[in-house]
């Protein structure tokens, strides 16, 4: 093990490029996951059985199967049905759908946490149900779930390493390629770990700050099915 400045100078450009890809896939995936998760949460909070059943099935399937399997299925199985996706697109879809299932439970918990009396008061004033949801319930619910959503963002950033199995050259894949070509596994993967830590630790600190700022606890259901 000979960790020198020359190694850092040689390895960092490729690793930082991989880190940029990791950040990109994380940001894109969390945005799609939040949008889909919020939609699923609203649907499951409704009383329309024709909509709640498919939404519940989606959540159960995503939470009941490994994320790695979902990545493989989207990238390798869908082409058999004529749907061929790039590794980046397949990774984004898999991460977005998986985390949407968990975020939907977070959003639904936030909606339930808003006192029912506020909705009843709005309805008694003649405010339509849709306007009650968008202007009274959702702003409060979203405020409650901010820390939990931030926590899932950090988790997604780390789980994005799984897309390396479909040859997407993000941070982990860049490290694997460097280690296999230089045989300096200790040096390469130590730098990879430090880059992950340099990004995830400030993000974790920001989540804790948001939690303290809003004076609320996390609403985070277990990842167990």
C-alpha positions as CSV (number, residue, x, y, z in Angstrom):
1,X,0.0,0.0,0.0
2,X,1.7,3.1,-1.2
3,X,-0.7,6.1,-1.0
4,X,1.1,8.9,-2.7
5,X,0.2,12.3,-4.1
6,X,0.9,11.0,-7.6
7,X,-1.9,8.4,-7.1
8,X,-4.3,11.1,-6.1
9,X,-3.4,13.3,-9.0
10,X,-3.8,10.3,-11.4
11,X,-7.0,8.9,-10.0
12,X,-9.0,11.9,-9.0
13,X,-10.1,13.3,-12.4
14,X,-11.8,10.0,-13.4
15,X,-13.2,9.5,-9.9
16,X,-14.6,13.0,-9.8
17,X,-16.2,12.5,-13.2
18,X,-17.8,9.4,-11.9
19,X,-19.0,11.4,-8.8
20,X,-20.7,13.9,-11.1
21,X,-22.6,11.1,-12.8
22,X,-23.5,9.8,-9.4
23,X,-24.8,13.2,-8.3
24,X,-26.7,13.5,-11.6
25,X,-28.5,10.2,-11.3
26,X,-29.3,10.8,-7.7
27,X,-30.8,14.2,-8.3
28,X,-32.9,13.1,-11.3
29,X,-34.0,9.9,-9.5
30,X,-35.1,11.7,-6.3
31,X,-37.1,14.3,-8.3
32,X,-39.0,11.6,-10.2
33,X,-39.3,9.5,-7.0
34,X,-40.9,12.5,-5.1
35,X,-43.3,13.2,-7.9
36,X,-44.4,9.6,-8.3
37,X,-44.4,9.0,-4.5
38,X,-46.6,12.0,-3.9
39,X,-49.0,10.8,-6.6
40,X,-49.2,7.3,-5.1
41,X,-49.7,8.8,-1.6
42,X,-52.6,10.9,-2.8
43,X,-54.2,8.0,-4.7
44,X,-53.9,5.7,-1.7
45,X,-55.4,8.3,0.6
46,X,-58.5,8.5,-1.7
47,X,-61.5,6.3,-1.3
48,X,-61.5,5.1,-5.0
49,X,-60.8,1.4,-4.7
50,X,-60.1,1.1,-8.4
51,X,-57.1,3.4,-7.9
52,X,-56.0,2.4,-4.4
53,X,-55.6,-1.3,-5.3
54,X,-53.0,-0.7,-8.2
55,X,-51.2,1.9,-6.1
56,X,-51.0,-0.5,-3.1
57,X,-49.8,-3.3,-5.4
58,X,-47.1,-1.1,-6.8
59,X,-45.8,-0.2,-3.3
60,X,-45.9,-3.9,-2.2
61,X,-44.0,-5.1,-5.3
62,X,-41.3,-2.3,-5.1
63,X,-40.8,-2.9,-1.3
64,X,-41.0,-6.6,-1.5
65,X,-38.2,-7.1,-4.1
66,X,-34.6,-6.1,-4.0
67,X,-33.5,-2.9,-5.7
68,X,-30.7,-4.8,-7.5
69,X,-33.2,-7.2,-9.0
70,X,-35.3,-4.3,-10.2
71,X,-32.3,-2.8,-11.9
72,X,-31.5,-6.1,-13.6
73,X,-35.1,-6.6,-14.7
74,X,-35.4,-3.1,-16.3
75,X,-32.1,-3.3,-18.0
76,X,-31.9,-6.9,-19.1
77,X,-35.5,-8.2,-19.2
78,X,-37.4,-5.3,-20.8
79,X,-35.3,-5.6,-24.0
80,X,-36.9,-9.0,-24.5
81,X,-40.2,-7.1,-24.8
82,X,-38.7,-4.6,-27.3
83,X,-37.9,-1.9,-24.7
84,X,-34.2,-1.2,-24.8
85,X,-32.9,1.5,-22.4
86,X,-29.5,3.0,-21.8
87,X,-27.9,2.2,-18.5
88,X,-28.5,5.7,-17.2
89,X,-32.2,5.6,-18.0
90,X,-32.6,2.1,-16.6
91,X,-30.9,3.2,-13.4
92,X,-33.0,6.3,-13.0
93,X,-36.2,4.3,-13.6
94,X,-35.3,1.6,-11.1
95,X,-34.1,4.0,-8.4
96,X,-37.1,6.3,-8.9
97,X,-39.7,3.5,-8.7
98,X,-38.1,1.9,-5.7
99,X,-37.8,5.1,-3.7
100,X,-41.2,6.3,-4.8
101,X,-42.7,3.3,-3.0
102,X,-41.0,4.3,0.2
103,X,-41.6,8.0,-0.2
104,X,-45.3,7.4,-0.9
105,X,-45.5,6.0,2.7
106,X,-43.7,9.1,4.0
107,X,-46.1,11.4,2.2
108,X,-49.1,9.4,3.2
109,X,-47.9,9.6,6.9
110,X,-47.6,13.3,6.5
111,X,-51.1,13.6,5.1
112,X,-52.6,11.5,7.9
113,X,-50.6,13.6,10.5
114,X,-52.6,16.7,9.5
115,X,-55.6,17.0,11.9
116,X,-58.8,15.9,10.4
117,X,-60.6,18.8,12.0
118,X,-58.8,21.2,9.6
119,X,-60.3,19.4,6.6
120,X,-63.8,19.3,8.2
121,X,-63.5,23.0,9.0
122,X,-62.6,23.8,5.4
123,X,-65.5,21.7,4.1
124,X,-67.9,23.4,6.4
125,X,-66.8,26.7,4.9
126,X,-67.7,25.4,1.4
127,X,-64.1,24.9,0.3
128,X,-64.0,22.1,-2.4
129,X,-62.1,18.9,-1.4
130,X,-59.4,19.4,-4.1
131,X,-58.7,22.9,-2.9
132,X,-58.7,21.7,0.7
133,X,-56.0,19.1,-0.2
134,X,-53.8,21.4,-2.2
135,X,-54.0,24.6,-0.1
136,X,-54.5,23.3,3.4
137,X,-53.4,19.7,3.8
138,X,-50.5,19.3,1.4
139,X,-48.5,22.4,2.6
140,X,-48.6,21.1,6.2
141,X,-47.9,17.5,5.2
142,X,-44.9,18.5,3.0
143,X,-43.4,20.5,5.9
144,X,-43.7,17.5,8.1
145,X,-41.9,15.1,5.7
146,X,-39.0,17.4,4.7
147,X,-36.4,15.8,7.0
148,X,-37.5,12.2,6.0
149,X,-37.3,13.1,2.3
150,X,-33.8,14.5,2.9
151,X,-32.9,11.3,4.7
152,X,-34.0,9.2,1.7
153,X,-32.0,11.5,-0.6
154,X,-28.9,10.6,1.3
155,X,-29.8,6.9,1.1
156,X,-30.5,7.1,-2.6
157,X,-27.1,8.7,-3.2
158,X,-25.4,5.7,-1.6
159,X,-27.7,3.1,-3.3
160,X,-26.9,4.7,-6.7
161,X,-23.7,2.6,-6.5
162,X,-25.8,-0.4,-7.5
163,X,-26.2,0.9,-11.0
164,X,-22.6,0.0,-11.5
165,X,-23.7,-3.5,-12.2
166,X,-25.2,-2.4,-15.6
167,X,-22.0,-0.7,-16.7
168,X,-23.0,2.9,-15.9
169,X,-19.7,4.6,-15.1
170,X,-20.6,6.4,-12.0
171,X,-18.3,6.8,-9.0
172,X,-18.3,3.1,-7.9
173,X,-17.9,1.8,-11.5
174,X,-15.1,4.3,-12.1
175,X,-13.3,3.0,-9.0
176,X,-13.7,-0.6,-10.1
177,X,-12.2,0.2,-13.5
178,X,-9.3,2.1,-12.0
179,X,-8.6,-0.7,-9.5
180,X,-8.7,-3.4,-12.1
181,X,-6.3,-1.6,-14.4
182,X,-3.8,-0.3,-11.8
183,X,-4.2,-3.1,-9.1
184,X,-4.1,-0.4,-6.5
185,X,-7.3,-1.4,-4.8
186,X,-6.5,0.2,-1.4
187,X,-5.7,3.6,-2.9
188,X,-8.6,3.7,-5.3
189,X,-11.4,2.5,-3.0
190,X,-10.1,4.6,-0.2
191,X,-10.5,7.7,-2.5
192,X,-13.9,6.4,-3.5
193,X,-15.0,6.1,0.1
194,X,-13.7,9.6,0.9
195,X,-15.6,11.1,-2.0
196,X,-18.8,9.4,-0.9
197,X,-18.3,10.7,2.6
198,X,-17.4,14.2,1.4
199,X,-20.8,14.4,-0.3
200,X,-23.1,12.4,2.0
201,X,-21.9,13.8,5.3
202,X,-22.8,17.4,4.6
203,X,-26.1,16.2,3.2
204,X,-26.8,14.3,6.4
205,X,-25.9,17.3,8.4
206,X,-28.3,19.4,6.4
207,X,-31.1,16.9,7.1
208,X,-30.4,17.1,10.8
209,X,-30.4,20.9,10.6
210,X,-33.8,20.9,8.8
211,X,-35.2,18.5,11.4
212,X,-34.1,20.9,14.2
213,X,-35.3,24.0,12.2
214,X,-38.8,22.7,11.7
215,X,-38.8,21.1,15.2
216,X,-40.3,17.8,13.9
217,X,-39.2,14.2,13.9
218,X,-38.6,12.0,10.9
219,X,-41.5,10.1,9.4
220,X,-39.7,7.1,8.0
221,X,-41.3,3.7,7.6
222,X,-39.1,0.7,7.8
223,X,-37.7,-0.6,4.5
224,X,-38.9,-4.1,5.5
225,X,-41.8,-5.2,3.4
